[in-house]
Amino acid sequence: MSLAGQLLLQPGAPLGHSLVSTRPAGLARWLRGQPAAALPGLLAGLFSLCGPVHHLGATLALRSAAGGQASPPGLGDRRRLQWHTLCTHLQHIALDWPRGLHGRSGPAPGTTDQGLALLAGSPLRLRAADAAIDDADVAAAARWLEAQVFRQPLPDWLAAWRHAPQPALQAWAQRHAGSGPVAAWLLAAEPSARQALPAMPALRVHADAAALHALAADLPAWGATPQWQGRCAETGPGARLADGAQALQCLTTPWLRLGARLADLAQLALPDDPANHLGAHRLSLGAEPAGPDAAIAWVETGRGLLLQAVQLAPGAAGPLVADVRVLAPTDWHAHPAGGWAQALSQLDADAPTAAVHALVAAYDPCVPCQITTAAPVRPATTEAADA
């Protein structure tokens, strides 16, 4: 089994078989006994696809566990998360949308090259997330996004989206499909991305310190089928704490979930505005103590909410990691009875691959997906994949 594992997708299969994860369980627990100071780098290396956000969350958790108090982020923390998420969104759009978003006839010739060219020309590629990012860097990225992705001022695009997401996205894609590759990919995919998605609650455990403490107190129960308030939950660009509890319920199709990623990208690129949750203040992150020498950290990432719980123990040369658990966005989305699994079950068994790919793009897992027609065997594990 590979370190990352994969998701097996079977359209039309009953729940329990429509989406099966082969992700290995409990990877983070291999870090027990390691020096606490090394934990951020070790987690970033273990989960390298989202290494910067794992590093950030672990750093906040260690601060909180050592100090016994909440660890609010500084502007530097927020700026690193902002830049990494901008890069993550653009990479997903430029690399995954050309390959996965298309009509029944398949991707148009040259779309992959278009995506690579778009990514290559972006200023977001010129600075790593751990570099010193300043206002000028973000402003340059915003100007580039307006010119190359949105083809209009970001505030204008956002105003239309907030007023009426479906007609605004439709009109924008039709208007710019001939001049911008992102609009063209969306327009081509729209007929295959109309499926009504099940209504699921947005994961908002980080809105309540008491809920975070309860979750952290139950580390052994963190499993491959996580629930919040007794239900499956969803996370991602349409379920930010800044957006309100009902925002996700407006994203009723895969196509609108893709629009929510563009909206997230635009809001992250705008100048900092704490009151309106723009720029570096778009995403929620922090850490709370969860008992003696313990803490739970949360980071809203490009894919959704990342949770990390850490328990420390004394060591001869300094604190050691007694336990560490991770719940990643894909742990929630890959729930065998969650919204994605339900959507796959509701497809016909012979559904076009374009419809399945639209769901993949909408839920954006951090591991590869394989479409299968044979009933996959569910892994026997119930432990967290920690990725």
KENU-645721 format. One record per residue (C-alpha): x, y, z. Coordinates in Angstrom, 2 decimals. Example, Ala and Ser with C-alpha at 12.3 -4.5 7.8 and 13.67 -1.06 7.14 Angstrom:
<atoms>
atom c1->12.30, c2->-4.50, c3->7.80 .
atom c1->13.67, c2->-1.06, c3->7.14 .
</atoms>
This chain:
<atoms>
atom c1->0.00, c2->0.00, c3->0.00 .
atom c1->1.31, c2->3.43, c3->-0.89 .
atom c1->1.86, c2->6.01, c3->1.78 .
atom c1->-0.88, c2->8.23, c3->0.36 .
atom c1->-3.43, c2->5.58, c3->-0.59 .
atom c1->-6.29, c2->6.41, c3->-2.92 .
atom c1->-10.05, c2->6.79, c3->-3.14 .
atom c1->-12.03, c2->4.20, c3->-5.10 .
atom c1->-15.14, c2->5.68, c3->-6.71 .
atom c1->-18.03, c2->3.53, c3->-7.96 .
atom c1->-20.94, c2->5.50, c3->-9.42 .
atom c1->-24.35, c2->3.99, c3->-8.70 .
atom c1->-23.12, c2->1.72, c3->-5.91 .
atom c1->-24.84, c2->1.74, c3->-2.51 .
atom c1->-23.37, c2->3.68, c3->0.37 .
atom c1->-20.36, c2->1.89, c3->1.78 .
atom c1->-19.22, c2->0.98, c3->-1.73 .
atom c1->-19.62, c2->4.18, c3->-3.75 .
atom c1->-16.56, c2->5.77, c3->-2.10 .
atom c1->-13.90, c2->3.65, c3->-0.41 .
atom c1->-10.64, c2->4.97, c3->1.00 .
atom c1->-7.43, c2->2.93, c3->1.06 .
atom c1->-5.51, c2->5.66, c3->2.86 .
atom c1->-3.26, c2->4.14, c3->5.55 .
atom c1->-4.31, c2->4.85, c3->9.11 .
atom c1->-2.56, c2->6.64, c3->11.92 .
atom c1->0.53, c2->7.90, c3->10.12 .
atom c1->1.08, c2->10.81, c3->12.54 .
atom c1->1.28, c2->8.46, c3->15.51 .
atom c1->4.64, c2->7.25, c3->14.23 .
atom c1->5.93, c2->10.57, c3->15.54 .
atom c1->5.31, c2->9.63, c3->19.17 .
atom c1->8.47, c2->9.98, c3->21.21 .
atom c1->10.01, c2->12.54, c3->18.87 .
atom c1->11.24, c2->15.89, c3->20.26 .
atom c1->8.35, c2->18.32, c3->20.36 .
atom c1->10.41, c2->21.04, c3->18.69 .
atom c1->10.82, c2->18.80, c3->15.63 .
atom c1->7.08, c2->18.12, c3->15.22 .
atom c1->6.22, c2->20.94, c3->12.74 .
atom c1->8.98, c2->19.88, c3->10.35 .
atom c1->8.19, c2->16.19, c3->10.72 .
atom c1->4.49, c2->16.69, c3->9.99 .
atom c1->5.31, c2->18.93, c3->7.03 .
atom c1->7.57, c2->16.22, c3->5.62 .
atom c1->5.12, c2->13.39, c3->6.29 .
atom c1->2.24, c2->15.23, c3->4.62 .
atom c1->4.28, c2->17.12, c3->2.06 .
atom c1->1.40, c2->17.96, c3->-0.30 .
atom c1->0.11, c2->20.40, c3->2.33 .
atom c1->3.37, c2->20.70, c3->4.28 .
atom c1->3.21, c2->24.45, c3->5.05 .
atom c1->-0.21, c2->24.25, c3->6.69 .
atom c1->0.79, c2->21.20, c3->8.73 .
atom c1->3.88, c2->23.08, c3->9.86 .
atom c1->1.79, c2->26.11, c3->10.79 .
atom c1->-0.83, c2->24.15, c3->12.72 .
atom c1->1.76, c2->22.17, c3->14.68 .
atom c1->3.63, c2->25.37, c3->15.55 .
atom c1->0.46, c2->26.93, c3->16.95 .
atom c1->-0.41, c2->23.74, c3->18.84 .
atom c1->3.03, c2->23.56, c3->20.46 .
atom c1->2.82, c2->27.20, c3->21.52 .
atom c1->-0.54, c2->26.58, c3->23.14 .
atom c1->0.46, c2->23.30, c3->24.81 .
atom c1->3.65, c2->24.79, c3->26.24 .
atom c1->2.05, c2->28.01, c3->27.42 .
atom c1->-1.26, c2->26.61, c3->28.62 .
atom c1->-3.21, c2->29.32, c3->26.82 .
atom c1->-4.71, c2->30.10, c3->23.44 .
atom c1->-2.24, c2->30.71, c3->20.64 .
atom c1->-3.67, c2->33.40, c3->18.34 .
atom c1->-1.96, c2->33.80, c3->14.97 .
atom c1->0.24, c2->36.76, c3->14.16 .
atom c1->0.16, c2->38.60, c3->10.86 .
atom c1->3.12, c2->36.55, c3->9.67 .
atom c1->1.17, c2->33.34, c3->10.33 .
atom c1->-1.85, c2->34.70, c3->8.51 .
atom c1->0.24, c2->35.89, c3->5.58 .
atom c1->1.90, c2->32.49, c3->5.15 .
atom c1->-1.48, c2->30.76, c3->5.19 .
atom c1->-2.93, c2->33.30, c3->2.78 .
atom c1->-0.09, c2->32.84, c3->0.28 .
atom c1->-0.06, c2->29.06, c3->0.51 .
atom c1->-3.83, c2->28.92, c3->-0.06 .
atom c1->-3.63, c2->31.25, c3->-3.04 .
atom c1->-0.97, c2->28.97, c3->-4.51 .
atom c1->-2.99, c2->25.84, c3->-3.73 .
atom c1->-6.12, c2->27.22, c3->-5.39 .
atom c1->-4.26, c2->28.30, c3->-8.50 .
atom c1->-2.46, c2->24.98, c3->-8.81 .
atom c1->-5.71, c2->23.06, c3->-8.51 .
atom c1->-7.39, c2->25.28, c3->-11.11 .
atom c1->-4.49, c2->25.24, c3->-13.57 .
atom c1->-3.57, c2->21.55, c3->-13.31 .
atom c1->-6.70, c2->19.66, c3->-12.28 .
atom c1->-9.47, c2->21.59, c3->-14.01 .
atom c1->-8.07, c2->21.19, c3->-17.57 .
atom c1->-7.71, c2->17.42, c3->-17.07 .
atom c1->-10.95, c2->16.79, c3->-15.19 .
atom c1->-13.47, c2->19.42, c3->-16.24 .
atom c1->-14.88, c2->18.75, c3->-19.68 .
atom c1->-17.97, c2->17.66, c3->-21.50 .
atom c1->-18.93, c2->14.18, c3->-22.63 .
atom c1->-16.50, c2->14.33, c3->-25.54 .
atom c1->-13.50, c2->14.73, c3->-23.24 .
atom c1->-11.03, c2->17.58, c3->-22.78 .
atom c1->-10.34, c2->19.80, c3->-25.74 .
atom c1->-6.88, c2->19.50, c3->-27.31 .
atom c1->-4.33, c2->21.75, c3->-25.69 .
atom c1->-6.19, c2->22.35, c3->-22.43 .
atom c1->-3.44, c2->20.80, c3->-20.32 .
atom c1->-0.87, c2->23.03, c3->-22.02 .
atom c1->-3.11, c2->26.02, c3->-21.30 .
atom c1->-3.11, c2->25.14, c3->-17.61 .
atom c1->0.64, c2->24.76, c3->-17.48 .
atom c1->1.12, c2->28.07, c3->-19.26 .
atom c1->-1.26, c2->29.80, c3->-16.86 .
atom c1->0.60, c2->28.45, c3->-13.85 .
atom c1->4.01, c2->29.27, c3->-15.29 .
atom c1->3.13, c2->32.92, c3->-15.76 .
atom c1->1.85, c2->33.49, c3->-12.25 .
atom c1->3.71, c2->35.60, c3->-9.65 .
atom c1->2.39, c2->33.13, c3->-7.07 .
atom c1->5.07, c2->30.73, c3->-8.25 .
atom c1->7.92, c2->33.15, c3->-7.55 .
atom c1->7.85, c2->33.01, c3->-3.75 .
atom c1->7.52, c2->30.01, c3->-1.46 .
atom c1->4.96, c2->30.03, c3->1.34 .
atom c1->7.71, c2->30.17, c3->3.97 .
atom c1->9.28, c2->33.28, c3->2.41 .
atom c1->8.63, c2->36.79, c3->3.67 .
atom c1->5.40, c2->37.78, c3->1.91 .
atom c1->4.37, c2->41.43, c3->2.03 .
atom c1->1.53, c2->43.61, c3->0.78 .
atom c1->3.31, c2->44.26, c3->-2.52 .
atom c1->3.52, c2->40.53, c3->-3.26 .
atom c1->-0.20, c2->40.08, c3->-2.64 .
atom c1->-1.06, c2->43.17, c3->-4.70 .
atom c1->0.98, c2->41.83, c3->-7.63 .
atom c1->-0.81, c2->38.49, c3->-7.39 .
atom c1->-4.18, c2->40.25, c3->-7.32 .
atom c1->-3.38, c2->42.26, c3->-10.46 .
atom c1->-2.29, c2->39.10, c3->-12.25 .
atom c1->-5.45, c2->37.23, c3->-11.18 .
atom c1->-7.63, c2->40.07, c3->-12.44 .
atom c1->-5.90, c2->40.01, c3->-15.82 .
atom c1->-5.40, c2->36.28, c3->-16.38 .
atom c1->-8.08, c2->34.43, c3->-14.38 .
atom c1->-11.07, c2->36.68, c3->-13.64 .
atom c1->-10.68, c2->39.08, c3->-16.59 .
atom c1->-12.24, c2->41.84, c3->-14.49 .
atom c1->-11.70, c2->43.60, c3->-11.14 .
atom c1->-11.97, c2->41.20, c3->-8.22 .
atom c1->-14.54, c2->43.31, c3->-6.31 .
atom c1->-16.84, c2->43.35, c3->-9.35 .
atom c1->-16.66, c2->39.57, c3->-9.75 .
atom c1->-17.34, c2->39.05, c3->-6.03 .
atom c1->-20.27, c2->41.47, c3->-5.97 .
atom c1->-22.00, c2->39.55, c3->-8.77 .
atom c1->-21.26, c2->36.18, c3->-7.16 .
atom c1->-22.64, c2->37.26, c3->-3.79 .
atom c1->-25.80, c2->38.65, c3->-5.35 .
atom c1->-26.72, c2->35.54, c3->-7.35 .
atom c1->-24.05, c2->32.80, c3->-7.63 .
atom c1->-25.55, c2->30.61, c3->-10.37 .
atom c1->-26.50, c2->33.30, c3->-12.94 .
atom c1->-23.37, c2->35.30, c3->-12.16 .
atom c1->-21.08, c2->32.34, c3->-12.75 .
atom c1->-22.98, c2->31.36, c3->-15.89 .
atom c1->-22.81, c2->34.88, c3->-17.35 .
atom c1->-19.13, c2->35.26, c3->-16.48 .
atom c1->-18.17, c2->31.92, c3->-18.03 .
atom c1->-20.07, c2->32.67, c3->-21.22 .
atom c1->-18.63, c2->36.20, c3->-21.47 .
atom c1->-15.00, c2->35.20, c3->-21.04 .
atom c1->-14.79, c2->31.64, c3->-22.42 .
atom c1->-13.32, c2->32.94, c3->-25.65 .
atom c1->-10.55, c2->34.91, c3->-23.99 .
atom c1->-9.77, c2->33.13, c3->-20.71 .
atom c1->-9.00, c2->29.44, c3->-20.17 .
atom c1->-10.56, c2->29.24, c3->-16.68 .
atom c1->-13.92, c2->30.50, c3->-17.92 .
atom c1->-13.67, c2->28.12, c3->-20.88 .
atom c1->-13.03, c2->25.10, c3->-18.63 .
atom c1->-15.99, c2->25.99, c3->-16.43 .
atom c1->-18.33, c2->26.55, c3->-19.36 .
atom c1->-17.39, c2->23.21, c3->-20.94 .
atom c1->-17.95, c2->21.38, c3->-17.65 .
atom c1->-21.28, c2->22.97, c3->-16.69 .
atom c1->-23.53, c2->20.36, c3->-18.39 .
atom c1->-21.72, c2->17.56, c3->-16.53 .
atom c1->-21.69, c2->19.36, c3->-13.17 .
atom c1->-25.40, c2->20.01, c3->-12.64 .
atom c1->-26.06, c2->17.14, c3->-10.23 .
atom c1->-27.90, c2->18.19, c3->-7.08 .
atom c1->-25.66, c2->17.60, c3->-4.08 .
atom c1->-26.93, c2->16.31, c3->-0.73 .
atom c1->-27.37, c2->19.01, c3->1.91 .
atom c1->-24.68, c2->18.54, c3->4.55 .
atom c1->-23.76, c2->20.77, c3->7.49 .
atom c1->-20.60, c2->22.83, c3->7.24 .
atom c1->-17.87, c2->21.73, c3->9.64 .
atom c1->-17.72, c2->24.56, c3->12.17 .
atom c1->-16.22, c2->22.91, c3->15.23 .
atom c1->-13.63, c2->25.69, c3->15.40 .
atom c1->-16.36, c2->28.27, c3->16.01 .
atom c1->-16.72, c2->27.06, c3->19.60 .
atom c1->-13.85, c2->26.56, c3->22.06 .
atom c1->-15.94, c2->24.09, c3->24.06 .
atom c1->-16.52, c2->21.96, c3->20.96 .
atom c1->-12.81, c2->22.00, c3->20.19 .
atom c1->-12.00, c2->20.90, c3->23.75 .
atom c1->-14.52, c2->18.06, c3->23.55 .
atom c1->-13.04, c2->16.89, c3->20.26 .
atom c1->-9.49, c2->17.04, c3->21.61 .
atom c1->-10.49, c2->15.12, c3->24.74 .
atom c1->-11.60, c2->12.18, c3->22.64 .
atom c1->-8.41, c2->11.52, c3->20.68 .
atom c1->-8.88, c2->7.71, c3->20.44 .
atom c1->-12.18, c2->8.26, c3->18.66 .
atom c1->-10.63, c2->10.25, c3->15.82 .
atom c1->-11.26, c2->7.80, c3->13.05 .
atom c1->-11.64, c2->7.36, c3->9.33 .
atom c1->-15.37, c2->8.12, c3->9.64 .
atom c1->-15.38, c2->11.39, c3->11.61 .
atom c1->-18.62, c2->13.05, c3->12.64 .
atom c1->-19.51, c2->16.39, c3->14.16 .
atom c1->-22.63, c2->16.76, c3->16.32 .
atom c1->-23.50, c2->13.19, c3->15.40 .
atom c1->-23.50, c2->13.82, c3->11.65 .
atom c1->-21.22, c2->13.74, c3->8.65 .
atom c1->-19.95, c2->17.21, c3->7.81 .
atom c1->-18.28, c2->19.02, c3->4.93 .
atom c1->-15.56, c2->21.59, c3->4.69 .
atom c1->-13.76, c2->23.55, c3->2.01 .
atom c1->-13.87, c2->26.95, c3->0.28 .
atom c1->-17.64, c2->27.17, c3->0.68 .
atom c1->-17.58, c2->26.44, c3->4.40 .
atom c1->-15.28, c2->29.06, c3->5.89 .
atom c1->-16.01, c2->30.33, c3->9.37 .
atom c1->-16.18, c2->33.81, c3->7.83 .
atom c1->-18.99, c2->32.78, c3->5.50 .
atom c1->-21.64, c2->31.87, c3->8.06 .
atom c1->-23.29, c2->28.58, c3->8.85 .
atom c1->-25.69, c2->28.61, c3->5.87 .
atom c1->-23.27, c2->29.56, c3->3.09 .
atom c1->-22.57, c2->25.95, c3->2.09 .
atom c1->-26.27, c2->25.26, c3->1.59 .
atom c1->-26.29, c2->27.64, c3->-1.38 .
atom c1->-23.69, c2->25.53, c3->-3.20 .
atom c1->-26.11, c2->22.94, c3->-4.50 .
atom c1->-24.15, c2->21.55, c3->-7.47 .
atom c1->-20.54, c2->20.63, c3->-8.21 .
atom c1->-20.41, c2->23.60, c3->-10.57 .
atom c1->-21.27, c2->26.04, c3->-7.79 .
atom c1->-18.63, c2->24.41, c3->-5.56 .
atom c1->-16.10, c2->25.26, c3->-8.26 .
atom c1->-17.38, c2->28.82, c3->-8.26 .
atom c1->-16.85, c2->28.94, c3->-4.48 .
atom c1->-13.17, c2->28.18, c3->-5.04 .
atom c1->-12.90, c2->31.16, c3->-7.36 .
atom c1->-14.71, c2->33.31, c3->-4.78 .
atom c1->-12.28, c2->32.14, c3->-2.10 .
atom c1->-9.35, c2->32.94, c3->-4.38 .
atom c1->-10.67, c2->36.45, c3->-5.02 .
atom c1->-11.31, c2->37.20, c3->-1.35 .
atom c1->-7.84, c2->36.00, c3->-0.38 .
atom c1->-6.22, c2->38.25, c3->-2.98 .
atom c1->-7.96, c2->41.46, c3->-1.91 .
atom c1->-6.32, c2->43.92, c3->0.53 .
atom c1->-6.42, c2->42.97, c3->4.19 .
atom c1->-9.74, c2->43.81, c3->5.84 .
atom c1->-10.43, c2->42.14, c3->9.22 .
atom c1->-14.00, c2->43.45, c3->9.44 .
atom c1->-14.99, c2->41.87, c3->6.11 .
atom c1->-12.69, c2->38.83, c3->6.34 .
atom c1->-10.62, c2->39.68, c3->3.29 .
atom c1->-6.98, c2->39.15, c3->2.41 .
atom c1->-4.90, c2->37.70, c3->5.22 .
atom c1->-8.00, c2->37.78, c3->7.47 .
atom c1->-10.06, c2->35.49, c3->5.25 .
atom c1->-9.05, c2->32.21, c3->6.91 .
atom c1->-9.41, c2->31.09, c3->10.51 .
atom c1->-6.50, c2->29.54, c3->12.39 .
atom c1->-5.33, c2->29.21, c3->15.98 .
atom c1->-4.88, c2->26.80, c3->18.87 .
atom c1->-6.49, c2->26.17, c3->22.26 .
atom c1->-5.12, c2->24.29, c3->25.28 .
atom c1->-6.79, c2->20.93, c3->25.75 .
atom c1->-5.53, c2->19.95, c3->29.19 .
atom c1->-2.08, c2->19.92, c3->30.78 .
atom c1->0.63, c2->19.93, c3->28.10 .
atom c1->-1.99, c2->19.41, c3->25.39 .
atom c1->-3.56, c2->21.54, c3->22.67 .
atom c1->-5.70, c2->21.39, c3->19.57 .
atom c1->-4.97, c2->23.56, c3->16.54 .
atom c1->-7.14, c2->24.43, c3->13.56 .
atom c1->-6.19, c2->25.80, c3->10.17 .
atom c1->-8.58, c2->26.57, c3->7.32 .
atom c1->-6.65, c2->25.34, c3->4.29 .
atom c1->-7.37, c2->25.36, c3->0.58 .
atom c1->-9.17, c2->22.03, c3->0.85 .
atom c1->-10.89, c2->22.81, c3->4.14 .
atom c1->-10.40, c2->22.54, c3->7.88 .
atom c1->-7.23, c2->20.86, c3->9.19 .
atom c1->-7.30, c2->19.79, c3->12.86 .
atom c1->-4.26, c2->18.69, c3->14.86 .
atom c1->-4.24, c2->17.53, c3->18.48 .
atom c1->-0.96, c2->17.27, c3->20.39 .
atom c1->-0.12, c2->15.82, c3->23.80 .
atom c1->3.37, c2->16.44, c3->25.20 .
atom c1->5.40, c2->14.55, c3->27.80 .
atom c1->8.58, c2->15.53, c3->29.64 .
atom c1->11.89, c2->14.34, c3->28.25 .
atom c1->15.49, c2->14.51, c3->29.41 .
atom c1->16.39, c2->17.07, c3->26.73 .
atom c1->13.01, c2->18.79, c3->26.46 .
atom c1->9.35, c2->17.99, c3->25.78 .
atom c1->8.51, c2->14.93, c3->23.70 .
atom c1->5.48, c2->14.11, c3->21.58 .
atom c1->3.32, c2->11.75, c3->23.64 .
atom c1->0.54, c2->11.68, c3->21.06 .
atom c1->-0.46, c2->13.52, c3->17.91 .
atom c1->-3.56, c2->13.10, c3->15.76 .
atom c1->-4.58, c2->14.76, c3->12.53 .
atom c1->-7.97, c2->15.17, c3->10.88 .
atom c1->-7.62, c2->16.49, c3->7.34 .
atom c1->-10.33, c2->17.81, c3->5.01 .
atom c1->-10.27, c2->14.59, c3->2.99 .
atom c1->-11.07, c2->12.58, c3->6.15 .
atom c1->-14.42, c2->14.38, c3->6.27 .
atom c1->-15.10, c2->14.33, c3->2.53 .
atom c1->-14.17, c2->10.66, c3->2.13 .
atom c1->-16.66, c2->9.51, c3->4.77 .
atom c1->-18.41, c2->6.44, c3->3.29 .
atom c1->-21.82, c2->7.94, c3->4.16 .
atom c1->-20.92, c2->11.60, c3->3.52 .
atom c1->-22.14, c2->13.98, c3->0.87 .
atom c1->-19.63, c2->12.91, c3->-1.78 .
atom c1->-20.43, c2->9.22, c3->-1.28 .
atom c1->-24.14, c2->10.00, c3->-1.48 .
atom c1->-23.67, c2->11.98, c3->-4.69 .
atom c1->-21.76, c2->9.08, c3->-6.26 .
atom c1->-24.51, c2->6.65, c3->-5.23 .
atom c1->-27.12, c2->8.85, c3->-6.87 .
atom c1->-25.34, c2->8.73, c3->-10.24 .
atom c1->-26.20, c2->6.02, c3->-12.74 .
atom c1->-23.76, c2->3.12, c3->-12.81 .
atom c1->-22.86, c2->4.08, c3->-16.39 .
atom c1->-22.66, c2->7.82, c3->-15.67 .
atom c1->-20.26, c2->9.74, c3->-17.90 .
atom c1->-16.79, c2->10.03, c3->-16.44 .
atom c1->-17.12, c2->13.81, c3->-16.82 .
atom c1->-19.82, c2->13.80, c3->-14.13 .
atom c1->-17.58, c2->11.83, c3->-11.77 .
atom c1->-14.63, c2->14.12, c3->-12.49 .
atom c1->-16.81, c2->17.14, c3->-11.71 .
atom c1->-17.47, c2->15.67, c3->-8.25 .
atom c1->-13.76, c2->15.02, c3->-7.76 .
atom c1->-12.94, c2->18.63, c3->-8.62 .
atom c1->-15.71, c2->19.89, c3->-6.34 .
atom c1->-14.55, c2->17.91, c3->-3.28 .
atom c1->-10.83, c2->18.17, c3->-4.13 .
atom c1->-9.29, c2->15.22, c3->-2.26 .
atom c1->-5.60, c2->15.22, c3->-1.36 .
atom c1->-5.07, c2->11.68, c3->-2.71 .
atom c1->-5.58, c2->10.13, c3->-6.17 .
atom c1->-8.99, c2->8.82, c3->-7.22 .
atom c1->-9.77, c2->5.75, c3->-9.31 .
atom c1->-13.15, c2->5.14, c3->-10.95 .
atom c1->-14.10, c2->1.48, c3->-10.66 .
atom c1->-17.04, c2->-0.65, c3->-11.77 .
atom c1->-16.26, c2->-3.57, c3->-9.47 .
atom c1->-17.47, c2->-3.42, c3->-5.88 .
atom c1->-14.38, c2->-2.41, c3->-3.89 .
atom c1->-13.58, c2->-4.07, c3->-0.60 .
atom c1->-13.70, c2->-1.69, c3->2.32 .
atom c1->-10.55, c2->-1.59, c3->4.47 .
atom c1->-11.00, c2->-3.06, c3->7.94 .
atom c1->-9.48, c2->-0.08, c3->9.72 .
atom c1->-11.47, c2->2.57, c3->11.58 .
atom c1->-8.50, c2->4.76, c3->12.44 .
atom c1->-7.73, c2->8.19, c3->11.09 .
atom c1->-5.73, c2->8.47, c3->7.94 .
atom c1->-3.88, c2->11.45, c3->9.43 .
atom c1->-3.10, c2->13.05, c3->6.09 .
</atoms>
